């Protein structure tokens, strides 16, 4: 059940990342059209595109963790005996999950500290820049937990795009 839930969340993150990436392209195109065709640059387009890039990165990062696409030393780990390899893999996912916990904490602290300020050119709080860090941290903790459970059960986590 955990794997099905995480797979659904991961696919949702992929879909959201693609939709938001398309929105980034449209924002940048609108800015270029406004600047060079209408001679009236939309001031909000660049700031919105930058904000959307943060969310695309957060969702992509989380999916990368679930699909074990993060940086690892697979060649060194694969040379270890099975018992040690299993322990090291569990340790790796626990460390990645710990990093996710730090992201949740840091994202929460910064988002709450900046939430009262207004973002330039957009009608949203300035703290929204740190919400993607918070979201990515929560998803990284969830997906790392899924990997640890799968390793302890002797199964593997299927990538989201399968």
N, C-alpha and C positions, 0 to 999 in steps of 0.2 A: 504494500500500500504506500509506503514511503517513497519507493522508487517511482511508482506511477504519479504520485503527487509532484515529486521533484521534476520528473520528465515533463509534466504539463506546465509547471512553472517555467522551466527552461525554454520550452517551445514558445510560451507566451512572451518571455524576455526576447527571444529571437525575433518574433513578429513585431514587438514594440520597437526593437532596435532598427529594424528595416523601415518601419513606418516613420520613425523619427529621423532616420538618415535621409529619407525622401523629403521630409519637411526641411531639413538643413539645406538640401540642394535647392529646393524651391525658394527658401529665404534668400540664399545667396544670389540666385537668378533674379529674384525680384529687386534685390539691391542693385545689381548690375543694370537691369533694364531701367530702373528709376534713375540711376546716375547718368547713363549714356544715352538713353532715348528721351526720357522726360526731363532731364536736367534737374531732377528733384530727388535727391537721395533719401530713401526712407530711413530714418534714424534708428528705428527699432529693429531692422532686419539683421544687422550684424550682432547685436546683443542677444536676440532670440536664437540665432544660429549657434552662437557660442554656448548658450544654455542648453540647447538641444544636443550639442556634441557631448556635453557632460553626461547627459542621460544615456545616449547611445553607448558611450564608453562604459558606463556603469553596468548596463545590461549585457554588453558584450563580454566584459570582464567576468561577470558571474557565470555566464554560459561557458566561458573558457575554463573556469575552475571546475564546473560540473563535468565537462567533457574531457578533463585532464589535459587541457591545452596550455596550462601554465608552464612556466619554465621549470624544468626538472633535470636531474642528472640520471636519466633512465639508463644510460650505458653503464654507469658505475653501480647502480642498484641491481641491474640484471646480472652482474657478475657475482653477486653475493649468494651464499647458500639460501635455500628456500626459507628457512626459519628466520634468518636475519633480514632477507628481502621483505618478508611479510611485516616484520616489526618496523623496518625503516619506512615502508609505505604508510603504515598507520601513523608513525611519527610525522611524516611529511604532511599528511592530511590534518593532523592535529595542529601542526604549526601554521598551516594555511588558515585553518579555522580560527586560531588565535589572532592571526592578522586581521581576519574578518571582524572579530570582537573589538579589536582596536579601531578599526574603521567605523564601526557602529558608535563607539564611544566618542571618537574624534568628530565624526559627522554630526552627532547630536549636540556636542558642546558648541561647535562652530555655527551650526544652523540656528540653535537657540540664541546664541550671542548676537548674531547678525539679523535675526528675524524682524526686529523692530525698525531696521533701516530700509529705505526704499531703494530698489534697484534702478540704476540710471536707464532711462528710455523705455522701461517696461513697467507695467502696473503690478509688479510682484515684489515680495520682500527680498532683500539682498541675501538672506539666509538660504534661499532656494538653491543657491550654488552648491551648498553642502548636502542637500537632500540626496543627490545621486550617490555620494560617498556612504551615506547611511543605508540606502537601499542595497547597494552593492555589498556592504558589510553583512547585512542580514542574509542575503542570498548566499554569500560565500560561507557563512556559518552553516546554513541549512545544507548546502551541497557538500561541504566537507564532512558534516555529520553523516550524510548519506554514504559517502565513500568509506568512512570508518565502519559503518554498519555492514556495508557490502563486503569489505575485507574480512571482518570478523565472521561473517556467514560463509565466506568462500565464494562469493559471486562477484560479478563485475557490473559496473554502471554503464548502461548503454548510452552512447551520445545522443543528444537531443535531435539531431537531424536524421536519425535512422528511423 
